């Protein structure tokens, strides 16, 4: 299977790639813009290298935090009567669990649905 033109461009996310992979992605985009096709295996190899990079973990957690607005969890103060076991430690664990869950979704190419 090959990718070309708009499909390939729609799957790129600017500004989030390690430099080497960003160079490869730019090369894929040049090929696609010129009407050339990029082999699926080439794209998959690049994605595997990107996911193996430790920076991909930070990307996944930052994306999840922004998308789910995890920073707002700290602004919530549940009623102590109804939630007597709620603590800062529990709040931090809830945030971390969400980040790890989202990271695994990305790494395992799983759906949110």
N, C-alpha and C positions, 0 to 999 in steps of 0.2 A: 504494500500500500504506500502511496505517496501523498504528500501534502503540497499545495501550491497556493499562491495568491492570498486572497482574503482569509481563507480558513487558517493558514499558517499565521498570518498577522494577528488574527483574533485570539490566538492561543498564546501570544507573547505578552509578558507583563514587564514593561520597561522599568529599569531602575532597581530590580531586585535580584539580579543574577551576579554570581561571582564573576570577576573580570574575564577569565578564560571562557566560561560558558556564555557570557554576554557577547564576546567576539564571535563565537560559533553561531549564536542566535542571529547576530547581525548578518553573518554570511548567509544563513538560511533565508533571511528576509530579502537580501539582495537577489538570491536565486529566484525566490518566489516573485519578486517584483519584475524580474526579467522574464517571467513565464516558465522558468525551469522548475522542475519538481525535486523535492527533497524526499529521500527514502525514509520510510517509517522507522527502520532500524537505526538510522542516523539520529533521528529525533529521540528515540527511546534511549539510546546510549547517552546522549547529552542529558536527558532528564535523570537518568540513574546517577550520573556523576554529580548533578546538582543536588539530588536528595542525599547523597553520601557526604556532601560538604556540611560541616557543623553549622554553617550560617543558615542552612535551610531550616534548622530547628528554630532559630530566632525568628526567621521569616514567618513560620507557621504560628508561633505563639504571638507575635506582634499582630498578625492578621486577625487571629481569633480575638485578641484583646480589643482591637479597634471595632471589629464587626459586631461583637457581642457586648461591647462597652463594659468590659470587665472592671475598668477603673471606677465605675459607678457603684460597684458592690460595696466599696468602702464607705460610701455615703449613706448606706442603709443601716438603720438601727432597729432590728426586729424587736418587738415587744417582749421583754424578759419574762412576762407571765406565760405567754404562749410558747416561747422558745428559750427556756431557761439554760439550755446547754450551748447556746450560741456564744461564740467567743472570737477574738481576733485570730486565734490559731485555726479555728474551724473555717472562718472566712478565707484565710490564706490558703487553706487546703482545698476549699471549693474552687478558688481561682486556679490553683495549680492543676487540679484534676481536669478542669475544662481545657486548659492549655495542652496538657498531655493527651487528652482525648482527641483534640483537634489535630495535634501533630501526628498521631497514629492514623487518623483518617487520611491525611495527606500522604504519609509514607506508604500506606497500604492501598492507596488509590481507591478508597471507599467512598460511598455516597452518604450524604447527610440525610437522605430521605429514607 
